[in-house]
Amino acid sequence: MRRSGDTDAKSIDLAGEGVPRVVIGVPASYLHTHNAIVNFKDYEHTIQLMVAVINALNAKTVGKFCEFAAE
């Protein structure tokens, strides 16, 4: 879980009632340069995580995202 910093998705939080979102990032060194370095295993594991999250989504799960956003 990120403790600081922002993503482009922050603007969604500030617009209207907001939109549920999930941000998944690949760990990288020298991220704010022209030559970020990523470990290939981290890249592969991030893809596996995204596939697992997508496969776990269904109407009930997505509905819970919206309930949380309304609180």
CHARMM-style PDB file with segment names, atoms N, HN, CA, C and O in Angstrom:
ATOM      1  N   MET     1       0.840  -1.162   0.000  1.00  0.00      PROA
ATOM      2  CA  MET     1       0.000   0.000   0.000  1.00  0.00      PROA
ATOM      3  C   MET     1       0.889   1.229   0.000  1.00  0.00      PROA
ATOM      4  O   MET     1       1.835   1.329   0.781  1.00  0.00      PROA
ATOM      5  N   ARG     2       0.577   2.151  -0.875  1.00  0.00      PROA
ATOM      6  HN  ARG     2      -0.192   2.070  -1.509  1.00  0.00      PROA
ATOM      7  CA  ARG     2       1.339   3.403  -0.941  1.00  0.00      PROA
ATOM      8  C   ARG     2       0.982   4.273   0.250  1.00  0.00      PROA
ATOM      9  O   ARG     2      -0.184   4.391   0.625  1.00  0.00      PROA
ATOM     10  N   ARG     3       1.983   4.868   0.827  1.00  0.00      PROA
ATOM     11  HN  ARG     3       2.931   4.772   0.523  1.00  0.00      PROA
ATOM     12  CA  ARG     3       1.764   5.779   1.951  1.00  0.00      PROA
ATOM     13  C   ARG     3       1.898   7.239   1.544  1.00  0.00      PROA
ATOM     14  O   ARG     3       1.526   8.136   2.301  1.00  0.00      PROA
ATOM     15  N   SER     4       2.426   7.476   0.354  1.00  0.00      PROA
ATOM     16  HN  SER     4       2.728   6.748  -0.261  1.00  0.00      PROA
ATOM     17  CA  SER     4       2.585   8.856  -0.114  1.00  0.00      PROA
ATOM     18  C   SER     4       2.600   8.863  -1.631  1.00  0.00      PROA
ATOM     19  O   SER     4       2.638   7.813  -2.272  1.00  0.00      PROA
ATOM     20  N   GLY     5       2.569  10.051  -2.190  1.00  0.00      PROA
ATOM     21  HN  GLY     5       2.539  10.904  -1.669  1.00  0.00      PROA
ATOM     22  CA  GLY     5       2.592  10.179  -3.636  1.00  0.00      PROA
ATOM     23  C   GLY     5       1.199  10.046  -4.217  1.00  0.00      PROA
ATOM     24  O   GLY     5       0.255   9.672  -3.521  1.00  0.00      PROA
ATOM     25  N   ASP     6       1.082  10.354  -5.485  1.00  0.00      PROA
ATOM     26  HN  ASP     6       1.849  10.658  -6.050  1.00  0.00      PROA
ATOM     27  CA  ASP     6      -0.214  10.320  -6.155  1.00  0.00      PROA
ATOM     28  C   ASP     6      -0.080   9.616  -7.495  1.00  0.00      PROA
ATOM     29  O   ASP     6       1.020   9.403  -8.003  1.00  0.00      PROA
ATOM     30  N   THR     7      -1.216   9.266  -8.045  1.00  0.00      PROA
ATOM     31  HN  THR     7      -2.111   9.439  -7.632  1.00  0.00      PROA
ATOM     32  CA  THR     7      -1.281   8.764  -9.422  1.00  0.00      PROA
ATOM     33  C   THR     7      -2.259   9.657 -10.167  1.00  0.00      PROA
ATOM     34  O   THR     7      -2.917  10.505  -9.564  1.00  0.00      PROA
ATOM     35  N   ASP     8      -2.355   9.470 -11.458  1.00  0.00      PROA
ATOM     36  HN  ASP     8      -1.821   8.780 -11.948  1.00  0.00      PROA
ATOM     37  CA  ASP     8      -3.314  10.240 -12.251  1.00  0.00      PROA
ATOM     38  C   ASP     8      -4.749   9.946 -11.835  1.00  0.00      PROA
ATOM     39  O   ASP     8      -5.649  10.731 -12.131  1.00  0.00      PROA
ATOM     40  N   ALA     9      -4.973   8.835 -11.159  1.00  0.00      PROA
ATOM     41  HN  ALA     9      -4.241   8.197 -10.918  1.00  0.00      PROA
ATOM     42  CA  ALA     9      -6.327   8.469 -10.737  1.00  0.00      PROA
ATOM     43  C   ALA     9      -6.848   9.370  -9.615  1.00  0.00      PROA
ATOM     44  O   ALA     9      -8.042   9.346  -9.315  1.00  0.00      PROA
ATOM     45  N   LYS    10      -5.984  10.154  -8.998  1.00  0.00      PROA
ATOM     46  HN  LYS    10      -5.014  10.174  -9.241  1.00  0.00      PROA
ATOM     47  CA  LYS    10      -6.438  11.028  -7.912  1.00  0.00      PROA
ATOM     48  C   LYS    10      -7.523  11.993  -8.385  1.00  0.00      PROA
ATOM     49  O   LYS    10      -8.447  12.304  -7.634  1.00  0.00      PROA
ATOM     50  N   SER    11      -7.415  12.465  -9.619  1.00  0.00      PROA
ATOM     51  HN  SER    11      -6.664  12.212 -10.230  1.00  0.00      PROA
ATOM     52  CA  SER    11      -8.421  13.410 -10.123  1.00  0.00      PROA
ATOM     53  C   SER    11      -9.807  12.776 -10.150  1.00  0.00      PROA
ATOM     54  O   SER    11     -10.812  13.476 -10.021  1.00  0.00      PROA
ATOM     55  N   ILE    12      -9.866  11.456 -10.316  1.00  0.00      PROA
ATOM     56  HN  ILE    12      -9.050  10.888 -10.421  1.00  0.00      PROA
ATOM     57  CA  ILE    12     -11.163  10.765 -10.291  1.00  0.00      PROA
ATOM     58  C   ILE    12     -11.764  10.860  -8.890  1.00  0.00      PROA
ATOM     59  O   ILE    12     -12.975  11.023  -8.737  1.00  0.00      PROA
ATOM     60  N   ASP    13     -10.909  10.758  -7.868  1.00  0.00      PROA
ATOM     61  HN  ASP    13      -9.926  10.626  -7.992  1.00  0.00      PROA
ATOM     62  CA  ASP    13     -11.400  10.864  -6.492  1.00  0.00      PROA
ATOM     63  C   ASP    13     -12.031  12.219  -6.215  1.00  0.00      PROA
ATOM     64  O   ASP    13     -12.970  12.328  -5.426  1.00  0.00      PROA
ATOM     65  N   LEU    14     -11.516  13.238  -6.862  1.00  0.00      PROA
ATOM     66  HN  LEU    14     -10.753  13.150  -7.503  1.00  0.00      PROA
ATOM     67  CA  LEU    14     -11.957  14.600  -6.577  1.00  0.00      PROA
ATOM     68  C   LEU    14     -13.126  15.047  -7.440  1.00  0.00      PROA
ATOM     69  O   LEU    14     -13.679  16.124  -7.215  1.00  0.00      PROA
ATOM     70  N   ALA    15     -13.514  14.236  -8.430  1.00  0.00      PROA
ATOM     71  HN  ALA    15     -13.064  13.361  -8.613  1.00  0.00      PROA
ATOM     72  CA  ALA    15     -14.583  14.615  -9.351  1.00  0.00      PROA
ATOM     73  C   ALA    15     -15.902  13.980  -8.912  1.00  0.00      PROA
ATOM     74  O   ALA    15     -15.995  12.762  -8.761  1.00  0.00      PROA
ATOM     75  N   GLY    16     -16.909  14.810  -8.711  1.00  0.00      PROA
ATOM     76  HN  GLY    16     -16.833  15.800  -8.833  1.00  0.00      PROA
ATOM     77  CA  GLY    16     -18.234  14.295  -8.354  1.00  0.00      PROA
ATOM     78  C   GLY    16     -18.167  13.429  -7.111  1.00  0.00      PROA
ATOM     79  O   GLY    16     -17.617  13.828  -6.084  1.00  0.00      PROA
ATOM     80  N   GLU    17     -18.741  12.230  -7.221  1.00  0.00      PROA
ATOM     81  HN  GLU    17     -19.188  11.906  -8.055  1.00  0.00      PROA
ATOM     82  CA  GLU    17     -18.755  11.303  -6.089  1.00  0.00      PROA
ATOM     83  C   GLU    17     -17.604  10.319  -6.138  1.00  0.00      PROA
ATOM     84  O   GLU    17     -17.495   9.445  -5.278  1.00  0.00      PROA
ATOM     85  N   GLY    18     -16.751  10.451  -7.132  1.00  0.00      PROA
ATOM     86  HN  GLY    18     -16.840  11.161  -7.831  1.00  0.00      PROA
ATOM     87  CA  GLY    18     -15.612   9.560  -7.247  1.00  0.00      PROA
ATOM     88  C   GLY    18     -15.958   8.267  -7.955  1.00  0.00      PROA
ATOM     89  O   GLY    18     -17.125   7.986  -8.228  1.00  0.00      PROA
ATOM     90  N   VAL    19     -14.940   7.486  -8.249  1.00  0.00      PROA
ATOM     91  HN  VAL    19     -13.992   7.714  -8.028  1.00  0.00      PROA
ATOM     92  CA  VAL    19     -15.079   6.216  -8.941  1.00  0.00      PROA
ATOM     93  C   VAL    19     -14.156   5.216  -8.258  1.00  0.00      PROA
ATOM     94  O   VAL    19     -12.978   5.517  -8.061  1.00  0.00      PROA
ATOM     95  N   PRO    20     -14.651   4.037  -7.889  1.00  0.00      PROA
ATOM     96  CA  PRO    20     -13.762   3.042  -7.285  1.00  0.00      PROA
ATOM     97  C   PRO    20     -12.625   2.697  -8.251  1.00  0.00      PROA
ATOM     98  O   PRO    20     -12.847   2.579  -9.456  1.00  0.00      PROA
ATOM     99  N   ARG    21     -11.430   2.537  -7.731  1.00  0.00      PROA
ATOM    100  HN  ARG    21     -11.249   2.633  -6.752  1.00  0.00      PROA
ATOM    101  CA  ARG    21     -10.283   2.230  -8.569  1.00  0.00      PROA
ATOM    102  C   ARG    21      -9.259   1.428  -7.789  1.00  0.00      PROA
ATOM    103  O   ARG    21      -9.246   1.437  -6.558  1.00  0.00      PROA
ATOM    104  N   VAL    22      -8.420   0.747  -8.507  1.00  0.00      PROA
ATOM    105  HN  VAL    22      -8.430   0.739  -9.507  1.00  0.00      PROA
ATOM    106  CA  VAL    22      -7.304   0.007  -7.928  1.00  0.00      PROA
ATOM    107  C   VAL    22      -6.068   0.378  -8.730  1.00  0.00      PROA
ATOM    108  O   VAL    22      -6.085   0.338  -9.960  1.00  0.00      PROA
ATOM    109  N   VAL    23      -5.009   0.735  -8.043  1.00  0.00      PROA
ATOM    110  HN  VAL    23      -4.995   0.768  -7.044  1.00  0.00      PROA
ATOM    111  CA  VAL    23      -3.757   1.062  -8.714  1.00  0.00      PROA
ATOM    112  C   VAL    23      -2.760  -0.036  -8.387  1.00  0.00      PROA
ATOM    113  O   VAL    23      -2.458  -0.280  -7.219  1.00  0.00      PROA
ATOM    114  N   ILE    24      -2.252  -0.695  -9.415  1.00  0.00      PROA
ATOM    115  HN  ILE    24      -2.498  -0.497 -10.364  1.00  0.00      PROA
ATOM    116  CA  ILE    24      -1.237  -1.732  -9.248  1.00  0.00      PROA
ATOM    117  C   ILE    24      -0.006  -1.270 -10.010  1.00  0.00      PROA
ATOM    118  O   ILE    24      -0.082  -0.967 -11.200  1.00  0.00      PROA
ATOM    119  N   GLY    25       1.123  -1.216  -9.323  1.00  0.00      PROA
ATOM    120  HN  GLY    25       1.185  -1.462  -8.356  1.00  0.00      PROA
ATOM    121  CA  GLY    25       2.346  -0.756  -9.962  1.00  0.00      PROA
ATOM    122  C   GLY    25       3.461  -1.779  -9.855  1.00  0.00      PROA
ATOM    123  O   GLY    25       3.504  -2.576  -8.917  1.00  0.00      PROA
ATOM    124  N   VAL    26       4.350  -1.748 -10.813  1.00  0.00      PROA
ATOM    125  HN  VAL    26       4.315  -1.101 -11.574  1.00  0.00      PROA
ATOM    126  CA  VAL    26       5.528  -2.607 -10.800  1.00  0.00      PROA
ATOM    127  C   VAL    26       6.623  -1.878 -10.029  1.00  0.00      PROA
ATOM    128  O   VAL    26       6.921  -0.722 -10.330  1.00  0.00      PROA
ATOM    129  N   PRO    27       7.227  -2.534  -9.041  1.00  0.00      PROA
ATOM    130  CA  PRO    27       8.343  -1.884  -8.338  1.00  0.00      PROA
ATOM    131  C   PRO    27       9.463  -1.542  -9.323  1.00  0.00      PROA
ATOM    132  O   PRO    27       9.834  -2.365 -10.159  1.00  0.00      PROA
ATOM    133  N   ALA    28       9.994  -0.331  -9.218  1.00  0.00      PROA
ATOM    134  HN  ALA    28       9.693   0.338  -8.538  1.00  0.00      PROA
ATOM    135  CA  ALA    28      11.038   0.101 -10.145  1.00  0.00      PROA
ATOM    136  C   ALA    28      12.040   0.994  -9.435  1.00  0.00      PROA
ATOM    137  O   ALA    28      11.694   1.730  -8.511  1.00  0.00      PROA
ATOM    138  N   SER    29      13.270   0.919  -9.875  1.00  0.00      PROA
ATOM    139  HN  SER    29      13.551   0.322 -10.626  1.00  0.00      PROA
ATOM    140  CA  SER    29      14.314   1.831  -9.406  1.00  0.00      PROA
ATOM    141  C   SER    29      14.445   2.970 -10.406  1.00  0.00      PROA
ATOM    142  O   SER    29      14.217   2.782 -11.600  1.00  0.00      PROA
ATOM    143  N   TYR    30      14.806   4.130  -9.928  1.00  0.00      PROA
ATOM    144  HN  TYR    30      14.992   4.283  -8.958  1.00  0.00      PROA
ATOM    145  CA  TYR    30      15.004   5.315 -10.778  1.00  0.00      PROA
ATOM    146  C   TYR    30      13.740   5.641 -11.567  1.00  0.00      PROA
ATOM    147  O   TYR    30      13.799   5.946 -12.759  1.00  0.00      PROA
ATOM    148  N   LEU    31      12.594   5.571 -10.883  1.00  0.00      PROA
ATOM    149  HN  LEU    31      12.546   5.323  -9.915  1.00  0.00      PROA
ATOM    150  CA  LEU    31      11.291   5.701 -11.533  1.00  0.00      PROA
ATOM    151  C   LEU    31      11.105   7.039 -12.243  1.00  0.00      PROA
ATOM    152  O   LEU    31      10.497   7.089 -13.312  1.00  0.00      PROA
ATOM    153  N   HSD    32      11.614   8.109 -11.673  1.00  0.00      PROA
ATOM    154  HN  HSD    32      12.108   8.069 -10.804  1.00  0.00      PROA
ATOM    155  CA  HSD    32      11.388   9.438 -12.260  1.00  0.00      PROA
ATOM    156  C   HSD    32      12.551   9.861 -13.149  1.00  0.00      PROA
ATOM    157  O   HSD    32      12.921  11.035 -13.174  1.00  0.00      PROA
ATOM    158  N   THR    33      13.118   8.925 -13.866  1.00  0.00      PROA
ATOM    159  HN  THR    33      12.817   7.971 -13.845  1.00  0.00      PROA
ATOM    160  CA  THR    33      14.173   9.221 -14.832  1.00  0.00      PROA
ATOM    161  C   THR    33      13.760   8.634 -16.177  1.00  0.00      PROA
ATOM    162  O   THR    33      12.694   8.030 -16.300  1.00  0.00      PROA
ATOM    163  N   HSD    34      14.598   8.812 -17.166  1.00  0.00      PROA
ATOM    164  HN  HSD    34      15.464   9.302 -17.066  1.00  0.00      PROA
ATOM    165  CA  HSD    34      14.313   8.254 -18.488  1.00  0.00      PROA
ATOM    166  C   HSD    34      14.658   6.774 -18.565  1.00  0.00      PROA
ATOM    167  O   HSD    34      14.323   6.109 -19.545  1.00  0.00      PROA
ATOM    168  N   ASN    35      15.325   6.252 -17.541  1.00  0.00      PROA
ATOM    169  HN  ASN    35      15.598   6.792 -16.744  1.00  0.00      PROA
ATOM    170  CA  ASN    35      15.807   4.873 -17.589  1.00  0.00      PROA
ATOM    171  C   ASN    35      15.431   4.105 -16.328  1.00  0.00      PROA
ATOM    172  O   ASN    35      16.313   3.634 -15.610  1.00  0.00      PROA
ATOM    173  N   ALA    36      14.142   3.972 -16.048  1.00  0.00      PROA
ATOM    174  HN  ALA    36      13.426   4.354 -16.631  1.00  0.00      PROA
ATOM    175  CA  ALA    36      13.719   3.191 -14.888  1.00  0.00      PROA
ATOM    176  C   ALA    36      14.150   1.737 -15.078  1.00  0.00      PROA
ATOM    177  O   ALA    36      14.202   1.232 -16.199  1.00  0.00      PROA
ATOM    178  N   ILE    37      14.453   1.079 -13.967  1.00  0.00      PROA
ATOM    179  HN  ILE    37      14.411   1.490 -13.056  1.00  0.00      PROA
ATOM    180  CA  ILE    37      14.901  -0.309 -14.013  1.00  0.00      PROA
ATOM    181  C   ILE    37      13.889  -1.167 -13.275  1.00  0.00      PROA
ATOM    182  O   ILE    37      13.515  -0.874 -12.140  1.00  0.00      PROA
ATOM    183  N   VAL    38      13.446  -2.242 -13.940  1.00  0.00      PROA
ATOM    184  HN  VAL    38      13.749  -2.480 -14.863  1.00  0.00      PROA
ATOM    185  CA  VAL    38      12.448  -3.144 -13.373  1.00  0.00      PROA
ATOM    186  C   VAL    38      13.021  -4.555 -13.377  1.00  0.00      PROA
ATOM    187  O   VAL    38      13.611  -4.993 -14.365  1.00  0.00      PROA
ATOM    188  N   ASN    39      12.842  -5.261 -12.265  1.00  0.00      PROA
ATOM    189  HN  ASN    39      12.363  -4.905 -11.463  1.00  0.00      PROA
ATOM    190  CA  ASN    39      13.225  -6.662 -12.210  1.00  0.00      PROA
ATOM    191  C   ASN    39      12.180  -7.455 -12.988  1.00  0.00      PROA
ATOM    192  O   ASN    39      10.983  -7.303 -12.747  1.00  0.00      PROA
ATOM    193  N   PHE    40      12.618  -8.294 -13.912  1.00  0.00      PROA
ATOM    194  HN  PHE    40      13.590  -8.417 -14.108  1.00  0.00      PROA
ATOM    195  CA  PHE    40      11.674  -9.011 -14.764  1.00  0.00      PROA
ATOM    196  C   PHE    40      10.737  -9.900 -13.962  1.00  0.00      PROA
ATOM    197  O   PHE    40       9.568 -10.040 -14.324  1.00  0.00      PROA
ATOM    198  N   LYS    41      11.224 -10.507 -12.875  1.00  0.00      PROA
ATOM    199  HN  LYS    41      12.173 -10.393 -12.581  1.00  0.00      PROA
ATOM    200  CA  LYS    41      10.349 -11.340 -12.020  1.00  0.00      PROA
ATOM    201  C   LYS    41       9.262 -10.479 -11.385  1.00  0.00      PROA
ATOM    202  O   LYS    41       8.116 -10.915 -11.279  1.00  0.00      PROA
ATOM    203  N   ASP    42       9.606  -9.252 -10.958  1.00  0.00      PROA
ATOM    204  HN  ASP    42      10.537  -8.897 -11.044  1.00  0.00      PROA
ATOM    205  CA  ASP    42       8.590  -8.346 -10.408  1.00  0.00      PROA
ATOM    206  C   ASP    42       7.534  -8.041 -11.461  1.00  0.00      PROA
ATOM    207  O   ASP    42       6.341  -7.993 -11.160  1.00  0.00      PROA
ATOM    208  N   TYR    43       7.980  -7.834 -12.699  1.00  0.00      PROA
ATOM    209  HN  TYR    43       8.949  -7.873 -12.943  1.00  0.00      PROA
ATOM    210  CA  TYR    43       7.060  -7.578 -13.810  1.00  0.00      PROA
ATOM    211  C   TYR    43       6.120  -8.768 -14.012  1.00  0.00      PROA
ATOM    212  O   TYR    43       4.906  -8.593 -14.121  1.00  0.00      PROA
ATOM    213  N   GLU    44       6.684  -9.972 -14.060  1.00  0.00      PROA
ATOM    214  HN  GLU    44       7.670 -10.114 -13.971  1.00  0.00      PROA
ATOM    215  CA  GLU    44       5.860 -11.171 -14.240  1.00  0.00      PROA
ATOM    216  C   GLU    44       4.882 -11.360 -13.084  1.00  0.00      PROA
ATOM    217  O   GLU    44       3.723 -11.715 -13.302  1.00  0.00      PROA
ATOM    218  N   HSD    45       5.345 -11.123 -11.857  1.00  0.00      PROA
ATOM    219  HN  HSD    45       6.286 -10.835 -11.681  1.00  0.00      PROA
ATOM    220  CA  HSD    45       4.464 -11.284 -10.692  1.00  0.00      PROA
ATOM    221  C   HSD    45       3.362 -10.232 -10.681  1.00  0.00      PROA
ATOM    222  O   HSD    45       2.249 -10.507 -10.233  1.00  0.00      PROA
ATOM    223  N   THR    46       3.658  -9.038 -11.166  1.00  0.00      PROA
ATOM    224  HN  THR    46       4.562  -8.815 -11.530  1.00  0.00      PROA
ATOM    225  CA  THR    46       2.628  -8.004 -11.246  1.00  0.00      PROA
ATOM    226  C   THR    46       1.543  -8.406 -12.237  1.00  0.00      PROA
ATOM    227  O   THR    46       0.358  -8.190 -11.984  1.00  0.00      PROA
ATOM    228  N   ILE    47       1.936  -8.980 -13.347  1.00  0.00      PROA
ATOM    229  HN  ILE    47       2.899  -9.156 -13.553  1.00  0.00      PROA
ATOM    230  CA  ILE    47       0.949  -9.472 -14.321  1.00  0.00      PROA
ATOM    231  C   ILE    47       0.087 -10.563 -13.685  1.00  0.00      PROA
ATOM    232  O   ILE    47      -1.133 -10.562 -13.846  1.00  0.00      PROA
ATOM    233  N   GLN    48       0.717 -11.491 -12.966  1.00  0.00      PROA
ATOM    234  HN  GLN    48       1.708 -11.492 -12.835  1.00  0.00      PROA
ATOM    235  CA  GLN    48      -0.036 -12.555 -12.294  1.00  0.00      PROA
ATOM    236  C   GLN    48      -1.028 -11.970 -11.283  1.00  0.00      PROA
ATOM    237  O   GLN    48      -2.157 -12.447 -11.166  1.00  0.00      PROA
ATOM    238  N   LEU    49      -0.600 -10.938 -10.558  1.00  0.00      PROA
ATOM    239  HN  LEU    49       0.317 -10.550 -10.653  1.00  0.00      PROA
ATOM    240  CA  LEU    49      -1.489 -10.279  -9.595  1.00  0.00      PROA
ATOM    241  C   LEU    49      -2.671  -9.633 -10.304  1.00  0.00      PROA
ATOM    242  O   LEU    49      -3.810  -9.763  -9.857  1.00  0.00      PROA
ATOM    243  N   MET    50      -2.408  -8.939 -11.404  1.00  0.00      PROA
ATOM    244  HN  MET    50      -1.483  -8.832 -11.767  1.00  0.00      PROA
ATOM    245  CA  MET    50      -3.505  -8.297 -12.138  1.00  0.00      PROA
ATOM    246  C   MET    50      -4.490  -9.322 -12.678  1.00  0.00      PROA
ATOM    247  O   MET    50      -5.699  -9.101 -12.625  1.00  0.00      PROA
ATOM    248  N   VAL    51      -3.999 -10.427 -13.191  1.00  0.00      PROA
ATOM    249  HN  VAL    51      -3.016 -10.607 -13.235  1.00  0.00      PROA
ATOM    250  CA  VAL    51      -4.886 -11.484 -13.691  1.00  0.00      PROA
ATOM    251  C   VAL    51      -5.732 -12.046 -12.554  1.00  0.00      PROA
ATOM    252  O   VAL    51      -6.928 -12.276 -12.728  1.00  0.00      PROA
ATOM    253  N   ALA    52      -5.118 -12.270 -11.388  1.00  0.00      PROA
ATOM    254  HN  ALA    52      -4.146 -12.084 -11.247  1.00  0.00      PROA
ATOM    255  CA  ALA    52      -5.863 -12.797 -10.236  1.00  0.00      PROA
ATOM    256  C   ALA    52      -6.944 -11.813  -9.790  1.00  0.00      PROA
ATOM    257  O   ALA    52      -8.061 -12.222  -9.474  1.00  0.00      PROA
ATOM    258  N   VAL    53      -6.618 -10.525  -9.761  1.00  0.00      PROA
ATOM    259  HN  VAL    53      -5.710 -10.193 -10.018  1.00  0.00      PROA
ATOM    260  CA  VAL    53      -7.611  -9.514  -9.366  1.00  0.00      PROA
ATOM    261  C   VAL    53      -8.754  -9.485 -10.368  1.00  0.00      PROA
ATOM    262  O   VAL    53      -9.921  -9.480  -9.977  1.00  0.00      PROA
ATOM    263  N   ILE    54      -8.436  -9.465 -11.640  1.00  0.00      PROA
ATOM    264  HN  ILE    54      -7.488  -9.469 -11.958  1.00  0.00      PROA
ATOM    265  CA  ILE    54      -9.484  -9.433 -12.679  1.00  0.00      PROA
ATOM    266  C   ILE    54     -10.363 -10.675 -12.600  1.00  0.00      PROA
ATOM    267  O   ILE    54     -11.584 -10.578 -12.722  1.00  0.00      PROA
ATOM    268  N   ASN    55      -9.758 -11.831 -12.400  1.00  0.00      PROA
ATOM    269  HN  ASN    55      -8.766 -11.910 -12.301  1.00  0.00      PROA
ATOM    270  CA  ASN    55     -10.543 -13.068 -12.310  1.00  0.00      PROA
ATOM    271  C   ASN    55     -11.431 -13.104 -11.070  1.00  0.00      PROA
ATOM    272  O   ASN    55     -12.445 -13.802 -11.058  1.00  0.00      PROA
ATOM    273  N   ALA    56     -11.064 -12.362 -10.032  1.00  0.00      PROA
ATOM    274  HN  ALA    56     -10.240 -11.795 -10.042  1.00  0.00      PROA
ATOM    275  CA  ALA    56     -11.856 -12.339  -8.803  1.00  0.00      PROA
ATOM    276  C   ALA    56     -13.016 -11.349  -8.873  1.00  0.00      PROA
ATOM    277  O   ALA    56     -13.894 -11.366  -8.011  1.00  0.00      PROA
ATOM    278  N   LEU    57     -13.028 -10.485  -9.892  1.00  0.00      PROA
ATOM    279  HN  LEU    57     -12.314 -10.471 -10.593  1.00  0.00      PROA
ATOM    280  CA  LEU    57     -14.083  -9.480  -9.997  1.00  0.00      PROA
ATOM    281  C   LEU    57     -15.382 -10.115 -10.483  1.00  0.00      PROA
ATOM    282  O   LEU    57     -15.399 -10.917 -11.417  1.00  0.00      PROA
ATOM    283  N   ASN    58     -16.448  -9.734  -9.827  1.00  0.00      PROA
ATOM    284  HN  ASN    58     -16.433  -9.082  -9.069  1.00  0.00      PROA
ATOM    285  CA  ASN    58     -17.798 -10.094 -10.248  1.00  0.00      PROA
ATOM    286  C   ASN    58     -18.721  -8.973  -9.788  1.00  0.00      PROA
ATOM    287  O   ASN    58     -18.265  -8.028  -9.145  1.00  0.00      PROA
ATOM    288  N   ALA    59     -19.980  -9.061 -10.098  1.00  0.00      PROA
ATOM    289  HN  ALA    59     -20.350  -9.829 -10.620  1.00  0.00      PROA
ATOM    290  CA  ALA    59     -20.905  -7.971  -9.768  1.00  0.00      PROA
ATOM    291  C   ALA    59     -20.949  -7.700  -8.266  1.00  0.00      PROA
ATOM    292  O   ALA    59     -21.010  -6.543  -7.848  1.00  0.00      PROA
ATOM    293  N   LYS    60     -20.918  -8.753  -7.456  1.00  0.00      PROA
ATOM    294  HN  LYS    60     -20.868  -9.692  -7.796  1.00  0.00      PROA
ATOM    295  CA  LYS    60     -20.976  -8.572  -6.004  1.00  0.00      PROA
ATOM    296  C   LYS    60     -19.732  -7.852  -5.485  1.00  0.00      PROA
ATOM    297  O   LYS    60     -19.833  -6.942  -4.663  1.00  0.00      PROA
ATOM    298  N   THR    61     -18.572  -8.260  -5.964  1.00  0.00      PROA
ATOM    299  HN  THR    61     -18.490  -8.999  -6.632  1.00  0.00      PROA
ATOM    300  CA  THR    61     -17.318  -7.636  -5.529  1.00  0.00      PROA
ATOM    301  C   THR    61     -17.261  -6.173  -5.950  1.00  0.00      PROA
ATOM    302  O   THR    61     -16.905  -5.310  -5.147  1.00  0.00      PROA
ATOM    303  N   VAL    62     -17.606  -5.890  -7.189  1.00  0.00      PROA
ATOM    304  HN  VAL    62     -17.895  -6.590  -7.841  1.00  0.00      PROA
ATOM    305  CA  VAL    62     -17.607  -4.506  -7.674  1.00  0.00      PROA
ATOM    306  C   VAL    62     -18.630  -3.678  -6.902  1.00  0.00      PROA
ATOM    307  O   VAL    62     -18.379  -2.510  -6.604  1.00  0.00      PROA
ATOM    308  N   GLY    63     -19.767  -4.262  -6.580  1.00  0.00      PROA
ATOM    309  HN  GLY    63     -19.971  -5.210  -6.822  1.00  0.00      PROA
ATOM    310  CA  GLY    63     -20.769  -3.567  -5.779  1.00  0.00      PROA
ATOM    311  C   GLY    63     -20.238  -3.167  -4.417  1.00  0.00      PROA
ATOM    312  O   GLY    63     -20.577  -2.101  -3.901  1.00  0.00      PROA
ATOM    313  N   LYS    64     -19.406  -4.016  -3.833  1.00  0.00      PROA
ATOM    314  HN  LYS    64     -19.131  -4.881  -4.252  1.00  0.00      PROA
ATOM    315  CA  LYS    64     -18.798  -3.683  -2.542  1.00  0.00      PROA
ATOM    316  C   LYS    64     -17.849  -2.493  -2.664  1.00  0.00      PROA
ATOM    317  O   LYS    64     -17.726  -1.706  -1.725  1.00  0.00      PROA
ATOM    318  N   PHE    65     -17.177  -2.350  -3.810  1.00  0.00      PROA
ATOM    319  HN  PHE    65     -17.278  -2.989  -4.573  1.00  0.00      PROA
ATOM    320  CA  PHE    65     -16.329  -1.175  -4.019  1.00  0.00      PROA
ATOM    321  C   PHE    65     -17.181   0.089  -3.921  1.00  0.00      PROA
ATOM    322  O   PHE    65     -16.788   1.076  -3.299  1.00  0.00      PROA
ATOM    323  N   CYS    66     -18.349   0.035  -4.544  1.00  0.00      PROA
ATOM    324  HN  CYS    66     -18.668  -0.767  -5.049  1.00  0.00      PROA
ATOM    325  CA  CYS    66     -19.230   1.205  -4.553  1.00  0.00      PROA
ATOM    326  C   CYS    66     -19.791   1.497  -3.176  1.00  0.00      PROA
ATOM    327  O   CYS    66     -19.958   2.662  -2.817  1.00  0.00      PROA
ATOM    328  N   GLU    67     -20.088   0.465  -2.391  1.00  0.00      PROA
ATOM    329  HN  GLU    67     -19.952  -0.482  -2.682  1.00  0.00      PROA
ATOM    330  CA  GLU    67     -20.560   0.667  -1.019  1.00  0.00      PROA
ATOM    331  C   GLU    67     -19.488   1.360  -0.191  1.00  0.00      PROA
ATOM    332  O   GLU    67     -19.784   2.274   0.579  1.00  0.00      PROA
ATOM    333  N   PHE    68     -18.249   0.929  -0.349  1.00  0.00      PROA
ATOM    334  HN  PHE    68     -18.008   0.187  -0.975  1.00  0.00      PROA
ATOM    335  CA  PHE    68     -17.145   1.539   0.400  1.00  0.00      PROA
ATOM    336  C   PHE    68     -16.994   3.005   0.027  1.00  0.00      PROA
ATOM    337  O   PHE    68     -16.781   3.854   0.892  1.00  0.00      PROA
ATOM    338  N   ALA    69     -17.106   3.301  -1.272  1.00  0.00      PROA
ATOM    339  HN  ALA    69     -17.278   2.611  -1.975  1.00  0.00      PROA
ATOM    340  CA  ALA    69     -16.943   4.675  -1.745  1.00  0.00      PROA
ATOM    341  C   ALA    69     -18.033   5.592  -1.186  1.00  0.00      PROA
ATOM    342  O   ALA    69     -17.802   6.787  -1.002  1.00  0.00      PROA
ATOM    343  N   ALA    70     -19.208   5.044  -0.919  1.00  0.00      PROA
ATOM    344  HN  ALA    70     -19.396   4.073  -1.069  1.00  0.00      PROA
ATOM    345  CA  ALA    70     -20.324   5.862  -0.438  1.00  0.00      PROA
ATOM    346  C   ALA    70     -20.210   6.197   1.038  1.00  0.00      PROA
ATOM    347  O   ALA    70     -20.875   7.119   1.511  1.00  0.00      PROA
ATOM    348  N   GLU    71     -19.388   5.474   1.771  1.00  0.00      PROA
ATOM    349  HN  GLU    71     -18.848   4.726   1.387  1.00  0.00      PROA
ATOM    350  CA  GLU    71     -19.289   5.705   3.221  1.00  0.00      PROA
ATOM    351  C   GLU    71     -18.549   6.959   3.564  1.00  0.00      PROA
ATOM    352  OT1 GLU    71     -18.390   7.280   4.742  1.00  0.00      PROA
TER     353      GLU     71
END
